[in-house]
Amino acid sequence: MTPTGSLDASVLIATFNRAALLDETLAFLATMRTAPGRTWEVLIADNNSTDDTRAVVERHQQTFPVRLRYLFEPKQGRSSALNAAIAAAHGRVLAFTDDDVRVADGWLDAAHEALTTGDTRIGYAGGPVRPIWGAEPPAWLDLTRGDLWGTIAIQDHGSAELGYEVAGKVPHGANMAVRREVCERVGGFRADLGRANGRFVLGQEVPEWLLRVRQAGFAGMYVPRMEVHHHVPASRLTKTYFRRWWIGKGVSRAMLERMQPIT
């Protein structure tokens, strides 16, 4: 049995019925260049998928360059799936990404270095989430407005490192890493705030978790080299989708602000 904390890093992915996209994500992880001697693993937390998710993971396991582990989490919701992966992970750094992402070369190294060198107060890190457009962005979508980025899961805070607290920003859940000790100190994500099939698009589990992280004395760093590319399907480039997403955010934000008025 591999003991907890025996690896440099664990990559954690929650997934639900996205076997084809997960297939691509795993292919990019398999070919990602890492520093010589870097020890890491990948954990896939299958959250009740009814498609070929397990078969995709098992096929990649045959040739994957590091240990690729499959977990099944029956409690529906992204937060529950990620919490199961956190509990099972062996890495000292936990790197979160999504099942529809292409990681860039050096992504995991950048995350690991940000959290294991320099300021010991840095407990979490994030980086750019660049779009893979499924259709031409509509004219009404102003991509210079950072307040709209979350709707289509992209993020870009520039080419220089910056402190999230200083800038008043938070990382995106599709590209975030944390030192294991932070999770051990503050716990995992709240399941009542995370996304779940058939519910509003709730998305405040990361900001709520970061409230606890900051209250515990940790800070975060935006790392430009920690880059991923994220699919933005045509179905999300509609006013109908934007309205539904913002209604969902309003519901979950109201829940969050009842817990903590200052966010």
Secondary structure, DSSP 8 states (H G I E B T S, - for coil): ---TT-EEEEEEEEESS-HHHHHHHHHHHHH----TT--EEEEEEE-S--SSHHHHHHHHHTT-SSEEEEEE--S-SHHHHHHHHHHH--EEEEEEE-TTEEE-TTHHHHHHHHHHSS-TTEEEEE--EEEEESS---TT--TT-GGGGGGGT-B---SS-EEHHHHT----TTEEEEEHHHHHHH----TTTS--TTS-----HHHHHHHHHHHTT-EEEE-TTS-EEEEE-GGGSSHHHHHHHHHHHHHHHHHHHHH-S--
